[in-house]
Amino acid sequence: NGVFTFGIPRPGIWGFACLGSGPDKEHKGKELSQDAVLWINVTAFE
């Protein structure tokens, strides 16, 4: 629930990860990691 800003220095496939983003740390008595990745495919234009 915030703002995320990024700059892309050159074309390519870029991944931005948010690790441990979820509120739950455990599921059925086992450690839980709630992560997310945003993939951006950047192409050059002329």
mmCIF file of the N, C-alpha and C atoms, coordinates in Angstrom:
data_MODEL
# 
_entry.id   MODEL 
# 
loop_
_atom_site.group_PDB 
_atom_site.id 
_atom_site.type_symbol 
_atom_site.label_atom_id 
_atom_site.label_alt_id 
_atom_site.label_comp_id 
_atom_site.label_asym_id 
_atom_site.label_entity_id 
_atom_site.label_seq_id 
_atom_site.pdbx_PDB_ins_code 
_atom_site.Cartn_x 
_atom_site.Cartn_y 
_atom_site.Cartn_z 
_atom_site.occupancy 
_atom_site.B_iso_or_equiv 
_atom_site.pdbx_formal_charge 
_atom_site.auth_seq_id 
_atom_site.auth_comp_id 
_atom_site.auth_asym_id 
_atom_site.auth_atom_id 
_atom_site.pdbx_PDB_model_num 
ATOM 1   N N  . ASN A 1 1  ? 0.828  -1.182  0.000   1.00 0.00 ? 1  ASN A N  1 
ATOM 2   C CA . ASN A 1 1  ? 0.000  0.000   0.000   1.00 0.00 ? 1  ASN A CA 1 
ATOM 3   C C  . ASN A 1 1  ? 0.873  1.247   0.000   1.00 0.00 ? 1  ASN A C  1 
ATOM 4   N N  . GLY A 1 2  ? 1.731  1.343   -0.983  1.00 0.00 ? 2  GLY A N  1 
ATOM 5   C CA . GLY A 1 2  ? 2.634  2.477   -1.073  1.00 0.00 ? 2  GLY A CA 1 
ATOM 6   C C  . GLY A 1 2  ? 2.938  2.797   -2.520  1.00 0.00 ? 2  GLY A C  1 
ATOM 7   N N  . VAL A 1 3  ? 4.011  3.517   -2.722  1.00 0.00 ? 3  VAL A N  1 
ATOM 8   C CA . VAL A 1 3  ? 4.425  3.926   -4.064  1.00 0.00 ? 3  VAL A CA 1 
ATOM 9   C C  . VAL A 1 3  ? 5.771  3.297   -4.364  1.00 0.00 ? 3  VAL A C  1 
ATOM 10  N N  . PHE A 1 4  ? 5.903  2.754   -5.559  1.00 0.00 ? 4  PHE A N  1 
ATOM 11  C CA . PHE A 1 4  ? 7.148  2.134   -6.004  1.00 0.00 ? 4  PHE A CA 1 
ATOM 12  C C  . PHE A 1 4  ? 7.556  2.808   -7.305  1.00 0.00 ? 4  PHE A C  1 
ATOM 13  N N  . THR A 1 5  ? 8.732  3.391   -7.335  1.00 0.00 ? 5  THR A N  1 
ATOM 14  C CA . THR A 1 5  ? 9.229  4.085   -8.519  1.00 0.00 ? 5  THR A CA 1 
ATOM 15  C C  . THR A 1 5  ? 10.562 3.477   -8.927  1.00 0.00 ? 5  THR A C  1 
ATOM 16  N N  . PHE A 1 6  ? 10.767 3.296   -10.216 1.00 0.00 ? 6  PHE A N  1 
ATOM 17  C CA . PHE A 1 6  ? 12.033 2.742   -10.683 1.00 0.00 ? 6  PHE A CA 1 
ATOM 18  C C  . PHE A 1 6  ? 12.413 3.360   -12.019 1.00 0.00 ? 6  PHE A C  1 
ATOM 19  N N  . GLY A 1 7  ? 13.695 3.315   -12.331 1.00 0.00 ? 7  GLY A N  1 
ATOM 20  C CA . GLY A 1 7  ? 14.209 3.772   -13.618 1.00 0.00 ? 7  GLY A CA 1 
ATOM 21  C C  . GLY A 1 7  ? 14.924 2.617   -14.291 1.00 0.00 ? 7  GLY A C  1 
ATOM 22  N N  . ILE A 1 8  ? 14.774 2.499   -15.578 1.00 0.00 ? 8  ILE A N  1 
ATOM 23  C CA . ILE A 1 8  ? 15.389 1.418   -16.336 1.00 0.00 ? 8  ILE A CA 1 
ATOM 24  C C  . ILE A 1 8  ? 16.558 2.001   -17.137 1.00 0.00 ? 8  ILE A C  1 
ATOM 25  N N  . PRO A 1 9  ? 17.796 1.586   -16.852 1.00 0.00 ? 9  PRO A N  1 
ATOM 26  C CA . PRO A 1 9  ? 18.956 2.168   -17.531 1.00 0.00 ? 9  PRO A CA 1 
ATOM 27  C C  . PRO A 1 9  ? 19.179 1.673   -18.962 1.00 0.00 ? 9  PRO A C  1 
ATOM 28  N N  . ARG A 1 10 ? 18.654 0.478   -19.311 1.00 0.00 ? 10 ARG A N  1 
ATOM 29  C CA . ARG A 1 10 ? 18.854 -0.056  -20.665 1.00 0.00 ? 10 ARG A CA 1 
ATOM 30  C C  . ARG A 1 10 ? 17.832 -1.163  -20.919 1.00 0.00 ? 10 ARG A C  1 
ATOM 31  N N  . PRO A 1 11 ? 17.639 -1.521  -22.186 1.00 0.00 ? 11 PRO A N  1 
ATOM 32  C CA . PRO A 1 11 ? 16.695 -2.593  -22.515 1.00 0.00 ? 11 PRO A CA 1 
ATOM 33  C C  . PRO A 1 11 ? 17.105 -3.921  -21.884 1.00 0.00 ? 11 PRO A C  1 
ATOM 34  N N  . GLY A 1 12 ? 16.125 -4.757  -21.656 1.00 0.00 ? 12 GLY A N  1 
ATOM 35  C CA . GLY A 1 12 ? 16.355 -6.081  -21.092 1.00 0.00 ? 12 GLY A CA 1 
ATOM 36  C C  . GLY A 1 12 ? 15.141 -6.536  -20.306 1.00 0.00 ? 12 GLY A C  1 
ATOM 37  N N  . ILE A 1 13 ? 15.284 -7.668  -19.651 1.00 0.00 ? 13 ILE A N  1 
ATOM 38  C CA . ILE A 1 13 ? 14.223 -8.176  -18.780 1.00 0.00 ? 13 ILE A CA 1 
ATOM 39  C C  . ILE A 1 13 ? 14.647 -7.898  -17.348 1.00 0.00 ? 13 ILE A C  1 
ATOM 40  N N  . TRP A 1 14 ? 13.824 -7.144  -16.655 1.00 0.00 ? 14 TRP A N  1 
ATOM 41  C CA . TRP A 1 14 ? 14.130 -6.693  -15.303 1.00 0.00 ? 14 TRP A CA 1 
ATOM 42  C C  . TRP A 1 14 ? 13.122 -7.291  -14.331 1.00 0.00 ? 14 TRP A C  1 
ATOM 43  N N  . GLY A 1 15 ? 13.611 -7.744  -13.188 1.00 0.00 ? 15 GLY A N  1 
ATOM 44  C CA . GLY A 1 15 ? 12.742 -8.269  -12.144 1.00 0.00 ? 15 GLY A CA 1 
ATOM 45  C C  . GLY A 1 15 ? 12.904 -7.470  -10.864 1.00 0.00 ? 15 GLY A C  1 
ATOM 46  N N  . PHE A 1 16 ? 11.793 -7.077  -10.284 1.00 0.00 ? 16 PHE A N  1 
ATOM 47  C CA . PHE A 1 16 ? 11.788 -6.341  -9.014  1.00 0.00 ? 16 PHE A CA 1 
ATOM 48  C C  . PHE A 1 16 ? 11.103 -7.225  -7.980  1.00 0.00 ? 16 PHE A C  1 
ATOM 49  N N  . ALA A 1 17 ? 11.828 -7.567  -6.930  1.00 0.00 ? 17 ALA A N  1 
ATOM 50  C CA . ALA A 1 17 ? 11.318 -8.512  -5.939  1.00 0.00 ? 17 ALA A CA 1 
ATOM 51  C C  . ALA A 1 17 ? 10.926 -7.813  -4.640  1.00 0.00 ? 17 ALA A C  1 
ATOM 52  N N  . CYS A 1 18 ? 9.866  -8.322  -4.057  1.00 0.00 ? 18 CYS A N  1 
ATOM 53  C CA . CYS A 1 18 ? 9.415  -7.890  -2.735  1.00 0.00 ? 18 CYS A CA 1 
ATOM 54  C C  . CYS A 1 18 ? 9.376  -9.150  -1.874  1.00 0.00 ? 18 CYS A C  1 
ATOM 55  N N  . LEU A 1 19 ? 10.345 -9.278  -0.999  1.00 0.00 ? 19 LEU A N  1 
ATOM 56  C CA . LEU A 1 19 ? 10.472 -10.498 -0.195  1.00 0.00 ? 19 LEU A CA 1 
ATOM 57  C C  . LEU A 1 19 ? 9.823  -10.325 1.175   1.00 0.00 ? 19 LEU A C  1 
ATOM 58  N N  . GLY A 1 20 ? 9.136  -11.358 1.600   1.00 0.00 ? 20 GLY A N  1 
ATOM 59  C CA . GLY A 1 20 ? 8.489  -11.325 2.916   1.00 0.00 ? 20 GLY A CA 1 
ATOM 60  C C  . GLY A 1 20 ? 7.377  -10.300 3.006   1.00 0.00 ? 20 GLY A C  1 
ATOM 61  N N  . SER A 1 21 ? 6.629  -10.135 1.916   1.00 0.00 ? 21 SER A N  1 
ATOM 62  C CA . SER A 1 21 ? 5.634  -9.055  1.853   1.00 0.00 ? 21 SER A CA 1 
ATOM 63  C C  . SER A 1 21 ? 4.295  -9.383  2.524   1.00 0.00 ? 21 SER A C  1 
ATOM 64  N N  . GLY A 1 22 ? 4.013  -10.644 2.715   1.00 0.00 ? 22 GLY A N  1 
ATOM 65  C CA . GLY A 1 22 ? 2.721  -11.020 3.285   1.00 0.00 ? 22 GLY A CA 1 
ATOM 66  C C  . GLY A 1 22 ? 2.703  -10.946 4.801   1.00 0.00 ? 22 GLY A C  1 
ATOM 67  N N  . PRO A 1 23 ? 1.512  -10.884 5.381   1.00 0.00 ? 23 PRO A N  1 
ATOM 68  C CA . PRO A 1 23 ? 1.387  -10.765 6.835   1.00 0.00 ? 23 PRO A CA 1 
ATOM 69  C C  . PRO A 1 23 ? 1.629  -12.086 7.576   1.00 0.00 ? 23 PRO A C  1 
ATOM 70  N N  . ASP A 1 24 ? 1.411  -13.220 6.900   1.00 0.00 ? 24 ASP A N  1 
ATOM 71  C CA . ASP A 1 24 ? 1.546  -14.515 7.568   1.00 0.00 ? 24 ASP A CA 1 
ATOM 72  C C  . ASP A 1 24 ? 2.996  -14.997 7.519   1.00 0.00 ? 24 ASP A C  1 
ATOM 73  N N  . LYS A 1 25 ? 3.458  -15.534 8.625   1.00 0.00 ? 25 LYS A N  1 
ATOM 74  C CA . LYS A 1 25 ? 4.831  -16.050 8.708   1.00 0.00 ? 25 LYS A CA 1 
ATOM 75  C C  . LYS A 1 25 ? 4.850  -17.571 8.881   1.00 0.00 ? 25 LYS A C  1 
ATOM 76  N N  . GLU A 1 26 ? 3.647  -18.156 9.070   1.00 0.00 ? 26 GLU A N  1 
ATOM 77  C CA . GLU A 1 26 ? 3.554  -19.587 9.313   1.00 0.00 ? 26 GLU A CA 1 
ATOM 78  C C  . GLU A 1 26 ? 2.276  -20.135 8.688   1.00 0.00 ? 26 GLU A C  1 
ATOM 79  N N  . HIS A 1 27 ? 2.350  -21.383 8.180   1.00 0.00 ? 27 HIS A N  1 
ATOM 80  C CA . HIS A 1 27 ? 1.175  -22.048 7.613   1.00 0.00 ? 27 HIS A CA 1 
ATOM 81  C C  . HIS A 1 27 ? 1.213  -23.515 8.030   1.00 0.00 ? 27 HIS A C  1 
ATOM 82  N N  . LYS A 1 28 ? 0.184  -23.952 8.726   1.00 0.00 ? 28 LYS A N  1 
ATOM 83  C CA . LYS A 1 28 ? 0.083  -25.331 9.216   1.00 0.00 ? 28 LYS A CA 1 
ATOM 84  C C  . LYS A 1 28 ? 1.337  -25.743 9.981   1.00 0.00 ? 28 LYS A C  1 
ATOM 85  N N  . GLY A 1 29 ? 1.830  -24.823 10.802  1.00 0.00 ? 29 GLY A N  1 
ATOM 86  C CA . GLY A 1 29 ? 2.964  -25.118 11.662  1.00 0.00 ? 29 GLY A CA 1 
ATOM 87  C C  . GLY A 1 29 ? 4.327  -25.045 10.993  1.00 0.00 ? 29 GLY A C  1 
ATOM 88  N N  . LYS A 1 30 ? 4.363  -24.619 9.719   1.00 0.00 ? 30 LYS A N  1 
ATOM 89  C CA . LYS A 1 30 ? 5.633  -24.539 8.996   1.00 0.00 ? 30 LYS A CA 1 
ATOM 90  C C  . LYS A 1 30 ? 5.903  -23.101 8.562   1.00 0.00 ? 30 LYS A C  1 
ATOM 91  N N  . GLU A 1 31 ? 7.185  -22.793 8.422   1.00 0.00 ? 31 GLU A N  1 
ATOM 92  C CA . GLU A 1 31 ? 7.595  -21.446 8.012   1.00 0.00 ? 31 GLU A CA 1 
ATOM 93  C C  . GLU A 1 31 ? 7.032  -21.128 6.627   1.00 0.00 ? 31 GLU A C  1 
ATOM 94  N N  . LEU A 1 32 ? 6.546  -19.908 6.461   1.00 0.00 ? 32 LEU A N  1 
ATOM 95  C CA . LEU A 1 32 ? 5.947  -19.456 5.202   1.00 0.00 ? 32 LEU A CA 1 
ATOM 96  C C  . LEU A 1 32 ? 6.613  -18.165 4.766   1.00 0.00 ? 32 LEU A C  1 
ATOM 97  N N  . SER A 1 33 ? 6.983  -18.106 3.501   1.00 0.00 ? 33 SER A N  1 
ATOM 98  C CA . SER A 1 33 ? 7.537  -16.883 2.924   1.00 0.00 ? 33 SER A CA 1 
ATOM 99  C C  . SER A 1 33 ? 6.607  -16.427 1.810   1.00 0.00 ? 33 SER A C  1 
ATOM 100 N N  . GLN A 1 34 ? 6.039  -15.240 1.958   1.00 0.00 ? 34 GLN A N  1 
ATOM 101 C CA . GLN A 1 34 ? 5.142  -14.693 0.942   1.00 0.00 ? 34 GLN A CA 1 
ATOM 102 C C  . GLN A 1 34 ? 5.920  -13.626 0.171   1.00 0.00 ? 34 GLN A C  1 
ATOM 103 N N  . ASP A 1 35 ? 6.281  -13.960 -1.060  1.00 0.00 ? 35 ASP A N  1 
ATOM 104 C CA . ASP A 1 35 ? 7.098  -13.086 -1.884  1.00 0.00 ? 35 ASP A CA 1 
ATOM 105 C C  . ASP A 1 35 ? 6.372  -12.751 -3.188  1.00 0.00 ? 35 ASP A C  1 
ATOM 106 N N  . ALA A 1 36 ? 6.853  -11.731 -3.866  1.00 0.00 ? 36 ALA A N  1 
ATOM 107 C CA . ALA A 1 36 ? 6.288  -11.347 -5.159  1.00 0.00 ? 36 ALA A CA 1 
ATOM 108 C C  . ALA A 1 36 ? 7.406  -10.811 -6.046  1.00 0.00 ? 36 ALA A C  1 
ATOM 109 N N  . VAL A 1 37 ? 7.269  -11.056 -7.364  1.00 0.00 ? 37 VAL A N  1 
ATOM 110 C CA . VAL A 1 37 ? 8.217  -10.515 -8.338  1.00 0.00 ? 37 VAL A CA 1 
ATOM 111 C C  . VAL A 1 37 ? 7.429  -9.868  -9.469  1.00 0.00 ? 37 VAL A C  1 
ATOM 112 N N  . LEU A 1 38 ? 7.819  -8.659  -9.823  1.00 0.00 ? 38 LEU A N  1 
ATOM 113 C CA . LEU A 1 38 ? 7.238  -7.934  -10.951 1.00 0.00 ? 38 LEU A CA 1 
ATOM 114 C C  . LEU A 1 38 ? 8.268  -7.972  -12.070 1.00 0.00 ? 38 LEU A C  1 
ATOM 115 N N  . TRP A 1 39 ? 7.922  -8.594  -13.212 1.00 0.00 ? 39 TRP A N  1 
ATOM 116 C CA . TRP A 1 39 ? 8.834  -8.690  -14.348 1.00 0.00 ? 39 TRP A CA 1 
ATOM 117 C C  . TRP A 1 39 ? 8.484  -7.625  -15.380 1.00 0.00 ? 39 TRP A C  1 
ATOM 118 N N  . ILE A 1 40 ? 9.513  -6.906  -15.841 1.00 0.00 ? 40 ILE A N  1 
ATOM 119 C CA . ILE A 1 40 ? 9.343  -5.847  -16.834 1.00 0.00 ? 40 ILE A CA 1 
ATOM 120 C C  . ILE A 1 40 ? 10.215 -6.190  -18.031 1.00 0.00 ? 40 ILE A C  1 
ATOM 121 N N  . ASN A 1 41 ? 9.629  -6.235  -19.239 1.00 0.00 ? 41 ASN A N  1 
ATOM 122 C CA . ASN A 1 41 ? 10.371 -6.481  -20.469 1.00 0.00 ? 41 ASN A CA 1 
ATOM 123 C C  . ASN A 1 41 ? 10.513 -5.138  -21.187 1.00 0.00 ? 41 ASN A C  1 
ATOM 124 N N  . VAL A 1 42 ? 11.743 -4.631  -21.258 1.00 0.00 ? 42 VAL A N  1 
ATOM 125 C CA . VAL A 1 42 ? 12.000 -3.313  -21.832 1.00 0.00 ? 42 VAL A CA 1 
ATOM 126 C C  . VAL A 1 42 ? 12.666 -3.489  -23.191 1.00 0.00 ? 42 VAL A C  1 
ATOM 127 N N  . THR A 1 43 ? 12.093 -2.857  -24.203 1.00 0.00 ? 43 THR A N  1 
ATOM 128 C CA . THR A 1 43 ? 12.676 -2.896  -25.554 1.00 0.00 ? 43 THR A CA 1 
ATOM 129 C C  . THR A 1 43 ? 13.090 -1.496  -25.972 1.00 0.00 ? 43 THR A C  1 
ATOM 130 N N  . ALA A 1 44 ? 14.123 -1.421  -26.794 1.00 0.00 ? 44 ALA A N  1 
ATOM 131 C CA . ALA A 1 44 ? 14.581 -0.128  -27.299 1.00 0.00 ? 44 ALA A CA 1 
ATOM 132 C C  . ALA A 1 44 ? 13.650 0.331   -28.425 1.00 0.00 ? 44 ALA A C  1 
ATOM 133 N N  . PHE A 1 45 ? 13.469 1.610   -28.536 1.00 0.00 ? 45 PHE A N  1 
ATOM 134 C CA . PHE A 1 45 ? 12.689 2.150   -29.646 1.00 0.00 ? 45 PHE A CA 1 
ATOM 135 C C  . PHE A 1 45 ? 13.506 3.246   -30.314 1.00 0.00 ? 45 PHE A C  1 
ATOM 136 N N  . GLU A 1 46 ? 13.238 3.427   -31.566 1.00 0.00 ? 46 GLU A N  1 
ATOM 137 C CA . GLU A 1 46 ? 14.004 4.418   -32.340 1.00 0.00 ? 46 GLU A CA 1 
ATOM 138 C C  . GLU A 1 46 ? 13.118 5.534   -32.833 1.00 0.00 ? 46 GLU A C  1 
# 
